[in-house]
Amino acid sequence: MVLPTAPFLKNADLLVAADCTPFAYPNFHADFLEGRVVMVGCPKFDEAQAYVEKFAEILSKAAIKSITVVVMEVPCCAGLPQIVEEGLRRAGKTIAMEKV
């Protein structure tokens, strides 16, 4: 569980990754981790609504600078960027988000 007031989130560049991506992309660490705070989950097997609520809470309180969402090119991963976008909408925030 990530607390929205956790100090490591303040002014962070957030990396949201589907949990399978580090295993499928050999250069995951080199290409994505440096300088980012990582949150990992699966939109297929985890509770999507709980993720939306958690992102909304984090994004409304943590002053996140940017968001990078890393997914696989499979149908189940398509939900992760949508979850983050809904969290942004509910938080009333406009934060740069890149989907990779």
C-alpha angles and dihedrals in degrees: 000000000000117000112221089224095052108136093230090064096057109111090347131159099229124216113197110189133181105240093243096054099084089055096047099042111060095199095046095120096044095043103040117016106065112106095357136110110230130221118177132194147137120244090199101052102024129070105272094195091054089052092051091052093046093049091047090053094045094044093049094051111027106061092231111195100202142351129218116188116198117196140160122249093254129108096249093059093053090082096063098073089044090053091052092045091052090049089053091049093050091047090051090232134140107207126160109258126188122193115208 
